């Protein structure tokens, strides 16, 4: 009895308050709790994408029954692993957040810049702290820009390559042992090693929205306080300008702010197209 018995802070909080609050972003827990005020009705997704998202929802809803009551726990590994891939701004992060909102589970976006370390063994320690904290809490873990850890493995030419591959192997081990939902996001599916994809239950594509999808997003983009001039043809705008959902939201946000500043609260075609060109220049699609 020469040492001290130290209670975990979560146990102390539960014993004193009856609840355990969600952890805050810190060096010891490099993950941010992400939320949204949007609903599924506010999101426009490709039908194939939406079908796969519903399959993930079904796993969250019925996995416990399948594993515990139906006895499948001895045949299948715990947890569910999904890859979200597609261009930036197509709704990967928002979809992960809505999955948590609709299933009543907190979603934590992992900051890989705080996890990956140049010092040997530190990346594994950071990952261990993260997964130990999340264990048995039914959190959804969202690894954005997962290429940083799940890029194609390299041949071992030096010690750096050896330890880089060890980091990936350790992450795979922890992900496969995690009983909750883990989502990895990347801009291109080809950036992720095929050997990793075989460990995943789903690979969900988030393609660029087509013209009809863009029209649907435009119709949802502006608040009702903004008047859209009669010269704005949303079908024509959607066909002419190839933007992601995030790009369309950026345009509508800019237009709404400027309409308020000008005291008009009206958006006509000339002003709208000027805002669209501004967004396209920012994205580097035109010079």
Secondary structure, 3 states (H helix, E strand, C coil): CCCCCCCCHHHHHHHHHCCCCCCCCCCCCCEEEECCCCCHHHCCCCHHHHHHHHHHHHHHHHHHHHHHHCCHHHCCCCCEEEEEECCCCCCHHHHHHHHHHHHCCCEEEECHHHHCCCCCCHHHHHHHHHHHHHCCCCCEEEECCCHHHHECCCCCCCHHHHHHHHHHHHHHHHHHHCCCEEEEEECCHHHECHHHHCCCCEEEECCCCCHHHHHHHHHHHCCCCCEECCCCCHHHHHHHCCCCHHHHHHHHHHHHHHHHHHCCCEECHHHHHHHHHHHHHHCCCCC
